[in-house]
Structures are given as C-alpha cells and as structure tokens.
Amino acid sequence: MARKKAVRTVITLECVECRERNYTTEKNRRNDTARIELNKYCSRCRTHRLHRETK
Ligand SMILES: [Zn+2]
C-alpha cells in the first residue's frame, strides 16, 4: 500500500495583540513555507485582529 505524504500541517493562530490562541487551521507546507498571517476575530479583543501562526 502506498503511503500518502503529509503535506498538510496543523498550525495554531494567535492574536498578535493579546496572544490569545483562537484558531487552529491547516496549511499546505508546499505552498506556504513562511509563517502565515490572517485577519480574524479575537474574542478577547472583541474585534478583528491579525492572527499569526505560532511556532
Ligand atoms: Zn486579541
């Protein structure tokens, strides 16, 4: 049986302001080699903040 290569990686997104980890997502290692940043709603800031991939 051929084994599938794990290209997708589970990552955590944290708010750049309060550092709350609000989201988890998957990214394609082949397409996104750098850290990704997404504008998402932060429940602690109660507004949209930039969320960055944690290490
Ligand atoms: Zn926040």
mmCIF file of the protein (N, C-alpha, C, O) and its ligand, coordinates in Angstrom:
data_MODEL
# 
_entry.id   MODEL 
# 
loop_
_entity.id 
_entity.type 
_entity.pdbx_number_of_molecules 
1 polymer     1 
2 non-polymer 1 
# 
_entity_poly.entity_id                      1 
_entity_poly.type                           'polypeptide(L)' 
_entity_poly.nstd_linkage                   no 
_entity_poly.nstd_monomer                   no 
_entity_poly.pdbx_seq_one_letter_code       MARKKAVRTVITLECVECRERNYTTEKNRRNDTARIELNKYCSRCRTHRLHRETK 
_entity_poly.pdbx_seq_one_letter_code_can   MARKKAVRTVITLECVECRERNYTTEKNRRNDTARIELNKYCSRCRTHRLHRETK 
_entity_poly.pdbx_strand_id                 A 
# 
loop_
_entity_poly_seq.entity_id 
_entity_poly_seq.num 
_entity_poly_seq.mon_id 
_entity_poly_seq.hetero 
1 1  MET n 
1 2  ALA n 
1 3  ARG n 
1 4  LYS n 
1 5  LYS n 
1 6  ALA n 
1 7  VAL n 
1 8  ARG n 
1 9  THR n 
1 10 VAL n 
1 11 ILE n 
1 12 THR n 
1 13 LEU n 
1 14 GLU n 
1 15 CYS n 
1 16 VAL n 
1 17 GLU n 
1 18 CYS n 
1 19 ARG n 
1 20 GLU n 
1 21 ARG n 
1 22 ASN n 
1 23 TYR n 
1 24 THR n 
1 25 THR n 
1 26 GLU n 
1 27 LYS n 
1 28 ASN n 
1 29 ARG n 
1 30 ARG n 
1 31 ASN n 
1 32 ASP n 
1 33 THR n 
1 34 ALA n 
1 35 ARG n 
1 36 ILE n 
1 37 GLU n 
1 38 LEU n 
1 39 ASN n 
1 40 LYS n 
1 41 TYR n 
1 42 CYS n 
1 43 SER n 
1 44 ARG n 
1 45 CYS n 
1 46 ARG n 
1 47 THR n 
1 48 HIS n 
1 49 ARG n 
1 50 LEU n 
1 51 HIS n 
1 52 ARG n 
1 53 GLU n 
1 54 THR n 
1 55 LYS n 
# 
loop_
_struct_asym.id 
_struct_asym.entity_id 
A 1 
B 2 
# 
loop_
_chem_comp.id 
_chem_comp.type 
_chem_comp.mon_nstd_flag 
ALA 'L-peptide linking' y 
ARG 'L-peptide linking' y 
ASN 'L-peptide linking' y 
ASP 'L-peptide linking' y 
CYS 'L-peptide linking' y 
GLU 'L-peptide linking' y 
HIS 'L-peptide linking' y 
ILE 'L-peptide linking' y 
LEU 'L-peptide linking' y 
LYS 'L-peptide linking' y 
MET 'L-peptide linking' y 
SER 'L-peptide linking' y 
THR 'L-peptide linking' y 
TYR 'L-peptide linking' y 
VAL 'L-peptide linking' y 
ZN  non-polymer         . 
# 
_pdbx_entity_nonpoly.entity_id   2 
_pdbx_entity_nonpoly.name        ? 
_pdbx_entity_nonpoly.comp_id     ZN 
# 
_pdbx_nonpoly_scheme.asym_id         B 
_pdbx_nonpoly_scheme.entity_id       2 
_pdbx_nonpoly_scheme.mon_id          ZN 
_pdbx_nonpoly_scheme.ndb_seq_num     1 
_pdbx_nonpoly_scheme.pdb_seq_num     101 
_pdbx_nonpoly_scheme.auth_seq_num    101 
_pdbx_nonpoly_scheme.pdb_mon_id      ZN 
_pdbx_nonpoly_scheme.auth_mon_id     ZN 
_pdbx_nonpoly_scheme.pdb_strand_id   A 
_pdbx_nonpoly_scheme.pdb_ins_code    . 
# 
loop_
_atom_site.group_PDB 
_atom_site.id 
_atom_site.type_symbol 
_atom_site.label_atom_id 
_atom_site.label_alt_id 
_atom_site.label_comp_id 
_atom_site.label_asym_id 
_atom_site.label_entity_id 
_atom_site.label_seq_id 
_atom_site.pdbx_PDB_ins_code 
_atom_site.Cartn_x 
_atom_site.Cartn_y 
_atom_site.Cartn_z 
_atom_site.occupancy 
_atom_site.B_iso_or_equiv 
_atom_site.pdbx_formal_charge 
_atom_site.auth_seq_id 
_atom_site.auth_comp_id 
_atom_site.auth_asym_id 
_atom_site.auth_atom_id 
_atom_site.pdbx_PDB_model_num 
ATOM   1   N  N  . MET A 1 1  ? 0.838   -1.214 0.000  1.00 0.00 ? 1   MET A N  1 
ATOM   2   C  CA . MET A 1 1  ? 0.000   0.000  0.000  1.00 0.00 ? 1   MET A CA 1 
ATOM   3   C  C  . MET A 1 1  ? 0.870   1.260  0.000  1.00 0.00 ? 1   MET A C  1 
ATOM   4   O  O  . MET A 1 1  ? 1.823   1.375  0.770  1.00 0.00 ? 1   MET A O  1 
ATOM   5   N  N  . ALA A 1 2  ? 0.527   2.181  -0.863 1.00 0.00 ? 2   ALA A N  1 
ATOM   6   C  CA . ALA A 1 2  ? 1.294   3.436  -0.945 1.00 0.00 ? 2   ALA A CA 1 
ATOM   7   C  C  . ALA A 1 2  ? 0.875   4.380  0.170  1.00 0.00 ? 2   ALA A C  1 
ATOM   8   O  O  . ALA A 1 2  ? -0.311  4.581  0.433  1.00 0.00 ? 2   ALA A O  1 
ATOM   9   N  N  . ARG A 1 3  ? 1.863   4.941  0.804  1.00 0.00 ? 3   ARG A N  1 
ATOM   10  C  CA . ARG A 1 3  ? 1.562   5.859  1.905  1.00 0.00 ? 3   ARG A CA 1 
ATOM   11  C  C  . ARG A 1 3  ? 1.509   7.292  1.396  1.00 0.00 ? 3   ARG A C  1 
ATOM   12  O  O  . ARG A 1 3  ? 2.357   7.725  0.615  1.00 0.00 ? 3   ARG A O  1 
ATOM   13  N  N  . LYS A 1 4  ? 0.496   8.016  1.853  1.00 0.00 ? 4   LYS A N  1 
ATOM   14  C  CA . LYS A 1 4  ? 0.361   9.418  1.433  1.00 0.00 ? 4   LYS A CA 1 
ATOM   15  C  C  . LYS A 1 4  ? 1.359   10.285 2.187  1.00 0.00 ? 4   LYS A C  1 
ATOM   16  O  O  . LYS A 1 4  ? 1.601   10.101 3.380  1.00 0.00 ? 4   LYS A O  1 
ATOM   17  N  N  . LYS A 1 5  ? 1.916   11.212 1.472  1.00 0.00 ? 5   LYS A N  1 
ATOM   18  C  CA . LYS A 1 5  ? 2.860   12.129 2.097  1.00 0.00 ? 5   LYS A CA 1 
ATOM   19  C  C  . LYS A 1 5  ? 2.093   13.211 2.859  1.00 0.00 ? 5   LYS A C  1 
ATOM   20  O  O  . LYS A 1 5  ? 1.128   13.773 2.339  1.00 0.00 ? 5   LYS A O  1 
ATOM   21  N  N  . ALA A 1 6  ? 2.512   13.497 4.067  1.00 0.00 ? 6   ALA A N  1 
ATOM   22  C  CA . ALA A 1 6  ? 1.815   14.501 4.872  1.00 0.00 ? 6   ALA A CA 1 
ATOM   23  C  C  . ALA A 1 6  ? 2.252   15.901 4.470  1.00 0.00 ? 6   ALA A C  1 
ATOM   24  O  O  . ALA A 1 6  ? 3.278   16.405 4.925  1.00 0.00 ? 6   ALA A O  1 
ATOM   25  N  N  . VAL A 1 7  ? 1.465   16.508 3.620  1.00 0.00 ? 7   VAL A N  1 
ATOM   26  C  CA . VAL A 1 7  ? 1.792   17.862 3.164  1.00 0.00 ? 7   VAL A CA 1 
ATOM   27  C  C  . VAL A 1 7  ? 1.096   18.884 4.050  1.00 0.00 ? 7   VAL A C  1 
ATOM   28  O  O  . VAL A 1 7  ? 1.634   19.951 4.345  1.00 0.00 ? 7   VAL A O  1 
ATOM   29  N  N  . ARG A 1 8  ? -0.116  18.529 4.467  1.00 0.00 ? 8   ARG A N  1 
ATOM   30  C  CA . ARG A 1 8  ? -0.860  19.468 5.310  1.00 0.00 ? 8   ARG A CA 1 
ATOM   31  C  C  . ARG A 1 8  ? -0.373  19.380 6.747  1.00 0.00 ? 8   ARG A C  1 
ATOM   32  O  O  . ARG A 1 8  ? -0.154  18.290 7.277  1.00 0.00 ? 8   ARG A O  1 
ATOM   33  N  N  . THR A 1 9  ? -0.210  20.527 7.362  1.00 0.00 ? 9   THR A N  1 
ATOM   34  C  CA . THR A 1 9  ? 0.254   20.578 8.736  1.00 0.00 ? 9   THR A CA 1 
ATOM   35  C  C  . THR A 1 9  ? -0.739  21.391 9.558  1.00 0.00 ? 9   THR A C  1 
ATOM   36  O  O  . THR A 1 9  ? -1.209  22.439 9.115  1.00 0.00 ? 9   THR A O  1 
ATOM   37  N  N  . VAL A 1 10 ? -1.053  20.910 10.745 1.00 0.00 ? 10  VAL A N  1 
ATOM   38  C  CA . VAL A 1 10 ? -1.949  21.652 11.628 1.00 0.00 ? 10  VAL A CA 1 
ATOM   39  C  C  . VAL A 1 10 ? -1.157  22.736 12.337 1.00 0.00 ? 10  VAL A C  1 
ATOM   40  O  O  . VAL A 1 10 ? -0.110  22.471 12.929 1.00 0.00 ? 10  VAL A O  1 
ATOM   41  N  N  . ILE A 1 11 ? -1.664  23.952 12.271 1.00 0.00 ? 11  ILE A N  1 
ATOM   42  C  CA . ILE A 1 11 ? -0.987  25.065 12.917 1.00 0.00 ? 11  ILE A CA 1 
ATOM   43  C  C  . ILE A 1 11 ? -1.972  25.806 13.824 1.00 0.00 ? 11  ILE A C  1 
ATOM   44  O  O  . ILE A 1 11 ? -3.187  25.662 13.689 1.00 0.00 ? 11  ILE A O  1 
ATOM   45  N  N  . THR A 1 12 ? -1.440  26.583 14.731 1.00 0.00 ? 12  THR A N  1 
ATOM   46  C  CA . THR A 1 12 ? -2.259  27.387 15.634 1.00 0.00 ? 12  THR A CA 1 
ATOM   47  C  C  . THR A 1 12 ? -2.064  28.858 15.305 1.00 0.00 ? 12  THR A C  1 
ATOM   48  O  O  . THR A 1 12 ? -0.953  29.315 15.038 1.00 0.00 ? 12  THR A O  1 
ATOM   49  N  N  . LEU A 1 13 ? -3.187  29.593 15.332 1.00 0.00 ? 13  LEU A N  1 
ATOM   50  C  CA . LEU A 1 13 ? -3.113  31.029 15.068 1.00 0.00 ? 13  LEU A CA 1 
ATOM   51  C  C  . LEU A 1 13 ? -3.339  31.791 16.361 1.00 0.00 ? 13  LEU A C  1 
ATOM   52  O  O  . LEU A 1 13 ? -4.287  31.511 17.094 1.00 0.00 ? 13  LEU A O  1 
ATOM   53  N  N  . GLU A 1 14 ? -2.467  32.758 16.643 1.00 0.00 ? 14  GLU A N  1 
ATOM   54  C  CA . GLU A 1 14 ? -2.639  33.553 17.846 1.00 0.00 ? 14  GLU A CA 1 
ATOM   55  C  C  . GLU A 1 14 ? -2.762  35.025 17.489 1.00 0.00 ? 14  GLU A C  1 
ATOM   56  O  O  . GLU A 1 14 ? -2.200  35.504 16.504 1.00 0.00 ? 14  GLU A O  1 
ATOM   57  N  N  . CYS A 1 15 ? -3.527  35.732 18.334 1.00 0.00 ? 15  CYS A N  1 
ATOM   58  C  CA . CYS A 1 15 ? -3.714  37.165 18.158 1.00 0.00 ? 15  CYS A CA 1 
ATOM   59  C  C  . CYS A 1 15 ? -2.386  37.885 18.433 1.00 0.00 ? 15  CYS A C  1 
ATOM   60  O  O  . CYS A 1 15 ? -1.710  37.605 19.423 1.00 0.00 ? 15  CYS A O  1 
ATOM   61  N  N  . VAL A 1 16 ? -2.032  38.799 17.557 1.00 0.00 ? 16  VAL A N  1 
ATOM   62  C  CA . VAL A 1 16 ? -0.752  39.471 17.734 1.00 0.00 ? 16  VAL A CA 1 
ATOM   63  C  C  . VAL A 1 16 ? -0.815  40.492 18.870 1.00 0.00 ? 16  VAL A C  1 
ATOM   64  O  O  . VAL A 1 16 ? 0.225   40.925 19.367 1.00 0.00 ? 16  VAL A O  1 
ATOM   65  N  N  . GLU A 1 17 ? -2.010  40.875 19.281 1.00 0.00 ? 17  GLU A N  1 
ATOM   66  C  CA . GLU A 1 17 ? -2.159  41.883 20.340 1.00 0.00 ? 17  GLU A CA 1 
ATOM   67  C  C  . GLU A 1 17 ? -2.132  41.246 21.727 1.00 0.00 ? 17  GLU A C  1 
ATOM   68  O  O  . GLU A 1 17 ? -1.312  41.611 22.570 1.00 0.00 ? 17  GLU A O  1 
ATOM   69  N  N  . CYS A 1 18 ? -3.029  40.300 21.957 1.00 0.00 ? 18  CYS A N  1 
ATOM   70  C  CA . CYS A 1 18 ? -3.153  39.728 23.302 1.00 0.00 ? 18  CYS A CA 1 
ATOM   71  C  C  . CYS A 1 18 ? -2.587  38.315 23.391 1.00 0.00 ? 18  CYS A C  1 
ATOM   72  O  O  . CYS A 1 18 ? -2.540  37.735 24.476 1.00 0.00 ? 18  CYS A O  1 
ATOM   73  N  N  . ARG A 1 19 ? -2.169  37.771 22.291 1.00 0.00 ? 19  ARG A N  1 
ATOM   74  C  CA . ARG A 1 19 ? -1.530  36.457 22.237 1.00 0.00 ? 19  ARG A CA 1 
ATOM   75  C  C  . ARG A 1 19 ? -2.484  35.314 22.564 1.00 0.00 ? 19  ARG A C  1 
ATOM   76  O  O  . ARG A 1 19 ? -2.053  34.201 22.865 1.00 0.00 ? 19  ARG A O  1 
ATOM   77  N  N  . GLU A 1 20 ? -3.744  35.589 22.506 1.00 0.00 ? 20  GLU A N  1 
ATOM   78  C  CA . GLU A 1 20 ? -4.727  34.534 22.700 1.00 0.00 ? 20  GLU A CA 1 
ATOM   79  C  C  . GLU A 1 20 ? -4.723  33.617 21.481 1.00 0.00 ? 20  GLU A C  1 
ATOM   80  O  O  . GLU A 1 20 ? -4.722  34.074 20.338 1.00 0.00 ? 20  GLU A O  1 
ATOM   81  N  N  . ARG A 1 21 ? -4.720  32.321 21.750 1.00 0.00 ? 21  ARG A N  1 
ATOM   82  C  CA . ARG A 1 21 ? -4.731  31.374 20.635 1.00 0.00 ? 21  ARG A CA 1 
ATOM   83  C  C  . ARG A 1 21 ? -6.167  31.012 20.313 1.00 0.00 ? 21  ARG A C  1 
ATOM   84  O  O  . ARG A 1 21 ? -6.808  30.234 21.019 1.00 0.00 ? 21  ARG A O  1 
ATOM   85  N  N  . ASN A 1 22 ? -6.646  31.583 19.254 1.00 0.00 ? 22  ASN A N  1 
ATOM   86  C  CA . ASN A 1 22 ? -8.063  31.472 18.934 1.00 0.00 ? 22  ASN A CA 1 
ATOM   87  C  C  . ASN A 1 22 ? -8.392  30.431 17.875 1.00 0.00 ? 22  ASN A C  1 
ATOM   88  O  O  . ASN A 1 22 ? -9.495  29.884 17.857 1.00 0.00 ? 22  ASN A O  1 
ATOM   89  N  N  . TYR A 1 23 ? -7.474  30.167 17.028 1.00 0.00 ? 23  TYR A N  1 
ATOM   90  C  CA . TYR A 1 23 ? -7.809  29.328 15.884 1.00 0.00 ? 23  TYR A CA 1 
ATOM   91  C  C  . TYR A 1 23 ? -6.745  28.285 15.611 1.00 0.00 ? 23  TYR A C  1 
ATOM   92  O  O  . TYR A 1 23 ? -5.554  28.482 15.852 1.00 0.00 ? 23  TYR A O  1 
ATOM   93  N  N  . THR A 1 24 ? -7.228  27.176 15.100 1.00 0.00 ? 24  THR A N  1 
ATOM   94  C  CA . THR A 1 24 ? -6.301  26.199 14.518 1.00 0.00 ? 24  THR A CA 1 
ATOM   95  C  C  . THR A 1 24 ? -6.706  26.001 13.076 1.00 0.00 ? 24  THR A C  1 
ATOM   96  O  O  . THR A 1 24 ? -7.888  26.043 12.735 1.00 0.00 ? 24  THR A O  1 
ATOM   97  N  N  . THR A 1 25 ? -5.739  25.789 12.253 1.00 0.00 ? 25  THR A N  1 
ATOM   98  C  CA . THR A 1 25 ? -6.024  25.580 10.844 1.00 0.00 ? 25  THR A CA 1 
ATOM   99  C  C  . THR A 1 25 ? -4.963  24.661 10.260 1.00 0.00 ? 25  THR A C  1 
ATOM   100 O  O  . THR A 1 25 ? -4.022  24.253 10.942 1.00 0.00 ? 25  THR A O  1 
ATOM   101 N  N  . GLU A 1 26 ? -5.132  24.356 9.028  1.00 0.00 ? 26  GLU A N  1 
ATOM   102 C  CA . GLU A 1 26 ? -4.134  23.533 8.354  1.00 0.00 ? 26  GLU A CA 1 
ATOM   103 C  C  . GLU A 1 26 ? -3.511  24.342 7.234  1.00 0.00 ? 26  GLU A C  1 
ATOM   104 O  O  . GLU A 1 26 ? -4.163  25.165 6.594  1.00 0.00 ? 26  GLU A O  1 
ATOM   105 N  N  . LYS A 1 27 ? -2.261  24.091 7.021  1.00 0.00 ? 27  LYS A N  1 
ATOM   106 C  CA . LYS A 1 27 ? -1.632  24.768 5.900  1.00 0.00 ? 27  LYS A CA 1 
ATOM   107 C  C  . LYS A 1 27 ? -0.871  23.780 5.036  1.00 0.00 ? 27  LYS A C  1 
ATOM   108 O  O  . LYS A 1 27 ? -0.442  22.710 5.468  1.00 0.00 ? 27  LYS A O  1 
ATOM   109 N  N  . ASN A 1 28 ? -0.735  24.193 3.831  1.00 0.00 ? 28  ASN A N  1 
ATOM   110 C  CA . ASN A 1 28 ? -0.004  23.371 2.882  1.00 0.00 ? 28  ASN A CA 1 
ATOM   111 C  C  . ASN A 1 28 ? 1.468   23.732 2.947  1.00 0.00 ? 28  ASN A C  1 
ATOM   112 O  O  . ASN A 1 28 ? 1.857   24.851 2.611  1.00 0.00 ? 28  ASN A O  1 
ATOM   113 N  N  . ARG A 1 29 ? 2.265   22.809 3.368  1.00 0.00 ? 29  ARG A N  1 
ATOM   114 C  CA . ARG A 1 29 ? 3.686   23.092 3.533  1.00 0.00 ? 29  ARG A CA 1 
ATOM   115 C  C  . ARG A 1 29 ? 4.361   23.465 2.208  1.00 0.00 ? 29  ARG A C  1 
ATOM   116 O  O  . ARG A 1 29 ? 5.344   24.205 2.181  1.00 0.00 ? 29  ARG A O  1 
ATOM   117 N  N  . ARG A 1 30 ? 3.827   22.952 1.151  1.00 0.00 ? 30  ARG A N  1 
ATOM   118 C  CA . ARG A 1 30 ? 4.440   23.210 -0.145 1.00 0.00 ? 30  ARG A CA 1 
ATOM   119 C  C  . ARG A 1 30 ? 4.172   24.645 -0.613 1.00 0.00 ? 30  ARG A C  1 
ATOM   120 O  O  . ARG A 1 30 ? 5.026   25.294 -1.217 1.00 0.00 ? 30  ARG A O  1 
ATOM   121 N  N  . ASN A 1 31 ? 2.969   25.113 -0.316 1.00 0.00 ? 31  ASN A N  1 
ATOM   122 C  CA . ASN A 1 31 ? 2.604   26.457 -0.785 1.00 0.00 ? 31  ASN A CA 1 
ATOM   123 C  C  . ASN A 1 31 ? 3.010   27.545 0.201  1.00 0.00 ? 31  ASN A C  1 
ATOM   124 O  O  . ASN A 1 31 ? 3.442   28.628 -0.196 1.00 0.00 ? 31  ASN A O  1 
ATOM   125 N  N  . ASP A 1 32 ? 2.868   27.247 1.490  1.00 0.00 ? 32  ASP A N  1 
ATOM   126 C  CA . ASP A 1 32 ? 3.149   28.261 2.498  1.00 0.00 ? 32  ASP A CA 1 
ATOM   127 C  C  . ASP A 1 32 ? 4.342   27.836 3.349  1.00 0.00 ? 32  ASP A C  1 
ATOM   128 O  O  . ASP A 1 32 ? 4.195   27.151 4.361  1.00 0.00 ? 32  ASP A O  1 
ATOM   129 N  N  . THR A 1 33 ? 5.481   28.246 2.928  1.00 0.00 ? 33  THR A N  1 
ATOM   130 C  CA . THR A 1 33 ? 6.667   27.882 3.686  1.00 0.00 ? 33  THR A CA 1 
ATOM   131 C  C  . THR A 1 33 ? 6.910   28.871 4.824  1.00 0.00 ? 33  THR A C  1 
ATOM   132 O  O  . THR A 1 33 ? 7.432   28.505 5.877  1.00 0.00 ? 33  THR A O  1 
ATOM   133 N  N  . ALA A 1 34 ? 6.526   30.126 4.598  1.00 0.00 ? 34  ALA A N  1 
ATOM   134 C  CA . ALA A 1 34 ? 6.701   31.134 5.634  1.00 0.00 ? 34  ALA A CA 1 
ATOM   135 C  C  . ALA A 1 34 ? 5.529   31.098 6.603  1.00 0.00 ? 34  ALA A C  1 
ATOM   136 O  O  . ALA A 1 34 ? 4.552   30.383 6.384  1.00 0.00 ? 34  ALA A O  1 
ATOM   137 N  N  . ARG A 1 35 ? 5.634   31.872 7.670  1.00 0.00 ? 35  ARG A N  1 
ATOM   138 C  CA . ARG A 1 35 ? 4.529   31.969 8.616  1.00 0.00 ? 35  ARG A CA 1 
ATOM   139 C  C  . ARG A 1 35 ? 3.360   32.689 7.967  1.00 0.00 ? 35  ARG A C  1 
ATOM   140 O  O  . ARG A 1 35 ? 3.542   33.665 7.240  1.00 0.00 ? 35  ARG A O  1 
ATOM   141 N  N  . ILE A 1 36 ? 2.183   32.206 8.235  1.00 0.00 ? 36  ILE A N  1 
ATOM   142 C  CA . ILE A 1 36 ? 1.022   32.838 7.631  1.00 0.00 ? 36  ILE A CA 1 
ATOM   143 C  C  . ILE A 1 36 ? 0.359   33.778 8.627  1.00 0.00 ? 36  ILE A C  1 
ATOM   144 O  O  . ILE A 1 36 ? 0.431   33.581 9.840  1.00 0.00 ? 36  ILE A O  1 
ATOM   145 N  N  . GLU A 1 37 ? -0.287  34.801 8.085  1.00 0.00 ? 37  GLU A N  1 
ATOM   146 C  CA . GLU A 1 37 ? -0.996  35.772 8.905  1.00 0.00 ? 37  GLU A CA 1 
ATOM   147 C  C  . GLU A 1 37 ? -2.410  35.926 8.359  1.00 0.00 ? 37  GLU A C  1 
ATOM   148 O  O  . GLU A 1 37 ? -2.616  36.052 7.152  1.00 0.00 ? 37  GLU A O  1 
ATOM   149 N  N  . LEU A 1 38 ? -3.376  35.914 9.266  1.00 0.00 ? 38  LEU A N  1 
ATOM   150 C  CA . LEU A 1 38 ? -4.761  36.039 8.850  1.00 0.00 ? 38  LEU A CA 1 
ATOM   151 C  C  . LEU A 1 38 ? -5.480  37.045 9.735  1.00 0.00 ? 38  LEU A C  1 
ATOM   152 O  O  . LEU A 1 38 ? -5.234  37.125 10.939 1.00 0.00 ? 38  LEU A O  1 
ATOM   153 N  N  . ASN A 1 39 ? -6.361  37.804 9.125  1.00 0.00 ? 39  ASN A N  1 
ATOM   154 C  CA . ASN A 1 39 ? -7.162  38.747 9.888  1.00 0.00 ? 39  ASN A CA 1 
ATOM   155 C  C  . ASN A 1 39 ? -8.412  38.032 10.386 1.00 0.00 ? 39  ASN A C  1 
ATOM   156 O  O  . ASN A 1 39 ? -9.298  37.684 9.605  1.00 0.00 ? 39  ASN A O  1 
ATOM   157 N  N  . LYS A 1 40 ? -8.468  37.817 11.714 1.00 0.00 ? 40  LYS A N  1 
ATOM   158 C  CA . LYS A 1 40 ? -9.569  37.051 12.288 1.00 0.00 ? 40  LYS A CA 1 
ATOM   159 C  C  . LYS A 1 40 ? -10.122 37.775 13.505 1.00 0.00 ? 40  LYS A C  1 
ATOM   160 O  O  . LYS A 1 40 ? -9.499  38.677 14.066 1.00 0.00 ? 40  LYS A O  1 
ATOM   161 N  N  . TYR A 1 41 ? -11.313 37.344 13.889 1.00 0.00 ? 41  TYR A N  1 
ATOM   162 C  CA . TYR A 1 41 ? -11.939 37.939 15.056 1.00 0.00 ? 41  TYR A CA 1 
ATOM   163 C  C  . TYR A 1 41 ? -11.335 37.354 16.332 1.00 0.00 ? 41  TYR A C  1 
ATOM   164 O  O  . TYR A 1 41 ? -11.235 36.137 16.488 1.00 0.00 ? 41  TYR A O  1 
ATOM   165 N  N  . CYS A 1 42 ? -10.937 38.242 17.234 1.00 0.00 ? 42  CYS A N  1 
ATOM   166 C  CA . CYS A 1 42 ? -10.407 37.811 18.520 1.00 0.00 ? 42  CYS A CA 1 
ATOM   167 C  C  . CYS A 1 42 ? -11.459 38.045 19.585 1.00 0.00 ? 42  CYS A C  1 
ATOM   168 O  O  . CYS A 1 42 ? -11.962 39.157 19.742 1.00 0.00 ? 42  CYS A O  1 
ATOM   169 N  N  . SER A 1 43 ? -11.791 36.983 20.323 1.00 0.00 ? 43  SER A N  1 
ATOM   170 C  CA . SER A 1 43 ? -12.848 37.098 21.324 1.00 0.00 ? 43  SER A CA 1 
ATOM   171 C  C  . SER A 1 43 ? -12.390 37.909 22.529 1.00 0.00 ? 43  SER A C  1 
ATOM   172 O  O  . SER A 1 43 ? -13.212 38.500 23.229 1.00 0.00 ? 43  SER A O  1 
ATOM   173 N  N  . ARG A 1 44 ? -11.099 37.940 22.770 1.00 0.00 ? 44  ARG A N  1 
ATOM   174 C  CA . ARG A 1 44 ? -10.612 38.693 23.920 1.00 0.00 ? 44  ARG A CA 1 
ATOM   175 C  C  . ARG A 1 44 ? -10.538 40.184 23.597 1.00 0.00 ? 44  ARG A C  1 
ATOM   176 O  O  . ARG A 1 44 ? -10.904 41.021 24.422 1.00 0.00 ? 44  ARG A O  1 
ATOM   177 N  N  . CYS A 1 45 ? -10.067 40.510 22.406 1.00 0.00 ? 45  CYS A N  1 
ATOM   178 C  CA . CYS A 1 45 ? -10.009 41.916 21.988 1.00 0.00 ? 45  CYS A CA 1 
ATOM   179 C  C  . CYS A 1 45 ? -11.387 42.410 21.538 1.00 0.00 ? 45  CYS A C  1 
ATOM   180 O  O  . CYS A 1 45 ? -11.628 43.614 21.454 1.00 0.00 ? 45  CYS A O  1 
ATOM   181 N  N  . ARG A 1 46 ? -12.244 41.506 21.265 1.00 0.00 ? 46  ARG A N  1 
ATOM   182 C  CA . ARG A 1 46 ? -13.589 41.799 20.765 1.00 0.00 ? 46  ARG A CA 1 
ATOM   183 C  C  . ARG A 1 46 ? -13.567 42.594 19.464 1.00 0.00 ? 46  ARG A C  1 
ATOM   184 O  O  . ARG A 1 46 ? -14.448 43.416 19.212 1.00 0.00 ? 46  ARG A O  1 
ATOM   185 N  N  . THR A 1 47 ? -12.598 42.351 18.680 1.00 0.00 ? 47  THR A N  1 
ATOM   186 C  CA . THR A 1 47 ? -12.526 42.975 17.362 1.00 0.00 ? 47  THR A CA 1 
ATOM   187 C  C  . THR A 1 47 ? -11.640 42.123 16.459 1.00 0.00 ? 47  THR A C  1 
ATOM   188 O  O  . THR A 1 47 ? -11.066 41.124 16.892 1.00 0.00 ? 47  THR A O  1 
ATOM   189 N  N  . HIS A 1 48 ? -11.543 42.524 15.230 1.00 0.00 ? 48  HIS A N  1 
ATOM   190 C  CA . HIS A 1 48 ? -10.687 41.782 14.314 1.00 0.00 ? 48  HIS A CA 1 
ATOM   191 C  C  . HIS A 1 48 ? -9.228  42.175 14.527 1.00 0.00 ? 48  HIS A C  1 
ATOM   192 O  O  . HIS A 1 48 ? -8.872  43.352 14.580 1.00 0.00 ? 48  HIS A O  1 
ATOM   193 N  N  . ARG A 1 49 ? -8.433  41.176 14.643 1.00 0.00 ? 49  ARG A N  1 
ATOM   194 C  CA . ARG A 1 49 ? -7.002  41.388 14.812 1.00 0.00 ? 49  ARG A CA 1 
ATOM   195 C  C  . ARG A 1 49 ? -6.257  40.490 13.841 1.00 0.00 ? 49  ARG A C  1 
ATOM   196 O  O  . ARG A 1 49 ? -6.790  39.526 13.293 1.00 0.00 ? 49  ARG A O  1 
ATOM   197 N  N  . LEU A 1 50 ? -5.006  40.856 13.659 1.00 0.00 ? 50  LEU A N  1 
ATOM   198 C  CA . LEU A 1 50 ? -4.151  40.000 12.854 1.00 0.00 ? 50  LEU A CA 1 
ATOM   199 C  C  . LEU A 1 50 ? -3.728  38.789 13.685 1.00 0.00 ? 50  LEU A C  1 
ATOM   200 O  O  . LEU A 1 50 ? -3.247  38.934 14.808 1.00 0.00 ? 50  LEU A O  1 
ATOM   201 N  N  . HIS A 1 51 ? -3.907  37.622 13.135 1.00 0.00 ? 51  HIS A N  1 
ATOM   202 C  CA . HIS A 1 51 ? -3.510  36.401 13.810 1.00 0.00 ? 51  HIS A CA 1 
ATOM   203 C  C  . HIS A 1 51 ? -2.346  35.773 13.070 1.00 0.00 ? 51  HIS A C  1 
ATOM   204 O  O  . HIS A 1 51 ? -2.346  35.652 11.845 1.00 0.00 ? 51  HIS A O  1 
ATOM   205 N  N  . ARG A 1 52 ? -1.371  35.383 13.840 1.00 0.00 ? 52  ARG A N  1 
ATOM   206 C  CA . ARG A 1 52 ? -0.152  34.846 13.251 1.00 0.00 ? 52  ARG A CA 1 
ATOM   207 C  C  . ARG A 1 52 ? 0.072   33.408 13.682 1.00 0.00 ? 52  ARG A C  1 
ATOM   208 O  O  . ARG A 1 52 ? -0.296  32.998 14.783 1.00 0.00 ? 52  ARG A O  1 
ATOM   209 N  N  . GLU A 1 53 ? 0.663   32.684 12.811 1.00 0.00 ? 53  GLU A N  1 
ATOM   210 C  CA . GLU A 1 53 ? 0.974   31.288 13.105 1.00 0.00 ? 53  GLU A CA 1 
ATOM   211 C  C  . GLU A 1 53 ? 1.980   31.184 14.246 1.00 0.00 ? 53  GLU A C  1 
ATOM   212 O  O  . GLU A 1 53 ? 2.999   31.873 14.254 1.00 0.00 ? 53  GLU A O  1 
ATOM   213 N  N  . THR A 1 54 ? 1.681   30.315 15.205 1.00 0.00 ? 54  THR A N  1 
ATOM   214 C  CA . THR A 1 54 ? 2.625   30.106 16.295 1.00 0.00 ? 54  THR A CA 1 
ATOM   215 C  C  . THR A 1 54 ? 3.683   29.112 15.869 1.00 0.00 ? 54  THR A C  1 
ATOM   216 O  O  . THR A 1 54 ? 3.543   28.443 14.845 1.00 0.00 ? 54  THR A O  1 
ATOM   217 N  N  . LYS A 1 55 ? 4.735   29.018 16.651 1.00 0.00 ? 55  LYS A N  1 
ATOM   218 C  CA . LYS A 1 55 ? 5.850   28.165 16.268 1.00 0.00 ? 55  LYS A CA 1 
ATOM   219 C  C  . LYS A 1 55 ? 5.550   26.690 16.401 1.00 0.00 ? 55  LYS A C  1 
ATOM   220 O  O  . LYS A 1 55 ? 6.408   25.856 16.108 1.00 0.00 ? 55  LYS A O  1 
HETATM 221 ZN ZN . ZN  B 2 .  ? -6.613  39.543 20.866 1.00 0.00 2 101 ZN  A ZN 1 
# 
